[in-house]
Amino acid sequence: MTSSADAGPAPGRSRRRMALGAILHGSGGHIAGWRHPSSPPDGQLDLDHHIRLAQTLERGTFDALFVADVVAIWGHQYDSLRRTARADHFEPLTLLAALSTVTERIGLVATATTTYNEPFHIARKFASLDHLSAGRAGWNVVTSVVPLEAGNFGRDTHLEHSTRYLRAEEFVEVVRRLWDSFDDGAVTRDTASGHYYDPAGLRTPHHGGPHFTVRGPLNISRPPQGHPVIFQAGSSEVGRAFAARHGEVLFTVQTSLAGAQAFYADVKARAAAYGRDGDHVLVWPVLSPFVASTQAQARARLAELQELVHDDVARRLVQDNIGDLDLSGYPLDGPLPHIGATNRSKSRQELMLDLAHRENLTIRQLALRFATGGAVVGTPETVADHIEEWFTARAADGFNINFPYLPGAAEDFVDHVVPELRRRGLFRHTYETATLRGHLGLPRPRVGASTGRRRTAAGDRGAAGQREGSGEGSR
Ligand SMILES: Cc1cc2nc3c(=O)[nH]c(=O)nc-3n(C[C@H](O)[C@H](O)[C@H](O)COP(=O)(O)O)c2cc1C
C-alpha cells in the first residue's frame, strides 16, 4: 500500500506543504462543547459519531486526527467535574483501532504517557495500529500533566517534572529499538523452507538502563512506517529539548504571531543542533475555529458557547491548569492571587500567568480565554487569512485544529475553510500518499538508526547483544 511518494520528500524539494490535524474530542474541544445544541449528548462514547467525524475529516483531506488522553479522571472536584464531559472518554488506541477500519488515508495519532506505561506495551500497541492502518499511526509522547494519574499506578505523588523527562528519554529510545526488532523484510513467511522469519534479521534490544530493563524482541514485525510518527508537545526548557531531539510533529499553544515565530525558530534551531533536518520537525500550533458566514455570526457562536461555562468549571479550569492552588476563596470576577512555582506543566502555567498579567484578566476572563485557546473567529476567508499568514510567516508548518463543538464545527471547516485553502494553493485537493509519513513528507527511519547514541550494558557486549541468530525468540 506504500507508494513511492511515501519514501519521503524528493531530493531538492523546496515547496513547503501545509498540514492539518484535528483533535478528536467526542463532543468538542471546548469545555462546554458537550452542551452545545448541535452536539449529541452521548457524543463522547458514540462510535458512529466518531466514525462520521473521522470520515468528515478524511473528506477534508486532513493529514491526521489526534486523540488526547490522561490516565485518570480529570479531578476529584466532582462539583465541577460533573459539569464537564471529561469523566467519560474512550481509551485512544482502542478507538483508533476501530477507526482504522472505516478510514483509508487519514493519520491516526494517540497520546500515550511515558510516566505510567512500560515501553514494551507502547511499542507493541503502536506497531499494531501501524499494521492495522497500513502505515497511518502516530504516537503523541507525553510525560503526564495530571498528578491524579499517580494514584492509579501505585504512587502517592506525581513524579517530578525533570525525572519524568529523564524517564521519557529512555522510554522513547527503548520503544524505537523494539520497533527495530526485526529488520525490514526479515519476516519472510517462507512456506517452502518453513521459516517464518530470517533469524539474521532479528535484533534483540537487551536494554538495561536507569529506568527500564527490556530484553525484547518485540513480538510483531517492523511497522509499515518503520516507526510510527512521533508527536510531542513539550514547551518548558527540558520539554523543548526533548521535543527537538525526538519530535517529528510538535504541538504548541501560541497566543501571538510573534510568539509562535519565536517558538518555531527556537525548536528548529534546537533540532538542527542535534543534527536533525528542520524540515523533519514540524510545528503545529493549536487553532480553534469559530466559522460563520459573517464576522458577527462567528462572534455570536463563540459567545453562545462561553455562556455555557458554569462558574465552578471556570474556577477549576484556572486552578487545574496552574496547579497546586485553591481559588475557592477568590471572587471569579477579581484578579488572580500571587502564585509560586508548582510541579505541574511549567509552560502551561507560565502561559496562563503571563496572559493574566499582561492583559489584566480576572479569573473568569482567564478561564474563558483558556477555554478557547487558539480561537480564530471569523468568516472562511478571514480564518484562511490567519492560517495563510502563520504558515507563510513561519510560525507554523501546520495546525492542530481543536473544533470547539462537534460535529458542527468540523463540518463548517471542511465545507468552507478547506475549499478556501485549496483555492489559495495552500492545501491538497486529494491525498497523494498512503501513509502518515508520506502525507507529512517525513522520511522512513532506517533500522538501527536510533540505537547508536547510548550503549546499554548488553549492547556493549558487541554485535551479539544487538543481533541474535537462530533460537532467539523462535518457538
Ligand atoms: C495540543 C496539545 C495536546 C496535548 N495533549 C496531551 C495529552 O493528551 N495528555 C497529556 O498528558 N498532556 C498533553 N499535552 C501536554 C504536553 O504533553 C506537555 O506536557 C505540556 O505542553 C507542557 O510542557 P512541559 O511538559 O514541557 O512543561 C498536550 C499539549 C498540547 C499543546
The ligand as an SDF file (V2000), in Angstrom:
LIG
                    3D

 31 33  0  0  0  0  0  0  0  0999 V2000
   -2.0900   20.2060   21.6220 C   0  0  0  0  0  0  0  0  0  0  0  0
   -1.5830   19.6080   22.8840 C   0  0  0  0  0  0  0  0  0  0  0  0
   -2.0120   18.3450   23.2310 C   0  0  0  0  0  0  0  0  0  0  0  0
   -1.5940   17.7460   24.4130 C   0  0  0  0  0  0  0  0  0  0  0  0
   -2.0710   16.5070   24.7310 N   0  0  0  0  0  0  0  0  0  0  0  0
   -1.7590   15.9700   25.9230 C   0  0  0  0  0  0  0  0  0  0  0  0
   -2.3310   14.7250   26.3050 C   0  0  0  0  0  0  0  0  0  0  0  0
   -3.1120   14.1210   25.5710 O   0  0  0  0  0  0  0  0  0  0  0  0
   -2.0060   14.2220   27.5250 N   0  0  0  0  0  0  0  0  0  0  0  0
   -1.1290   14.8570   28.3800 C   0  0  0  0  0  0  0  0  0  0  0  0
   -0.8690   14.3470   29.4710 O   0  0  0  0  0  0  0  0  0  0  0  0
   -0.5570   16.0470   28.0120 N   0  0  0  0  0  0  0  0  0  0  0  0
   -0.8690   16.6080   26.8280 C   0  0  0  0  0  0  0  0  0  0  0  0
   -0.3170   17.8100   26.4680 N   0  0  0  0  0  0  0  0  0  0  0  0
    0.6540   18.4340   27.3740 C   0  0  0  0  0  0  0  0  0  0  0  0
    2.0850   18.2990   26.8390 C   0  0  0  0  0  0  0  0  0  0  0  0
    2.4190   16.9540   26.6440 O   0  0  0  0  0  0  0  0  0  0  0  0
    3.1030   18.9580   27.7490 C   0  0  0  0  0  0  0  0  0  0  0  0
    3.1950   18.2890   28.9710 O   0  0  0  0  0  0  0  0  0  0  0  0
    2.7430   20.3880   28.0160 C   0  0  0  0  0  0  0  0  0  0  0  0
    2.6730   21.0850   26.8090 O   0  0  0  0  0  0  0  0  0  0  0  0
    3.6990   21.0680   28.9740 C   0  0  0  0  0  0  0  0  0  0  0  0
    5.0030   21.0430   28.5410 O   0  0  0  0  0  0  0  0  0  0  0  0
    6.1430   20.6450   29.5430 P   0  0  0  0  0  0  0  0  0  0  0  0
    5.8680   19.2120   29.8780 O   0  0  0  0  0  0  0  0  0  0  0  0
    7.4210   20.8370   28.7740 O   0  0  0  0  0  0  0  0  0  0  0  0
    6.0420   21.5240   30.7490 O   0  0  0  0  0  0  0  0  0  0  0  0
   -0.7050   18.4170   25.2840 C   0  0  0  0  0  0  0  0  0  0  0  0
   -0.2520   19.7090   24.9180 C   0  0  0  0  0  0  0  0  0  0  0  0
   -0.6770   20.3080   23.7420 C   0  0  0  0  0  0  0  0  0  0  0  0
   -0.1860   21.6790   23.3890 C   0  0  0  0  0  0  0  0  0  0  0  0
  1  2  1  0
  2  3  1  0
  2 30  2  0
  3  4  2  0
  4  5  1  0
  4 28  1  0
  5  6  2  0
  6  7  1  0
  6 13  1  0
  7  8  2  0
  7  9  1  0
  9 10  1  0
 10 11  2  0
 10 12  1  0
 12 13  2  0
 13 14  1  0
 14 15  1  0
 14 28  1  0
 15 16  1  0
 16 17  1  0
 16 18  1  0
 18 19  1  0
 18 20  1  0
 20 21  1  0
 20 22  1  0
 22 23  1  0
 23 24  1  0
 24 25  2  0
 24 26  1  0
 24 27  1  0
 28 29  2  0
 29 30  1  0
 30 31  1  0
M  END
$$$$
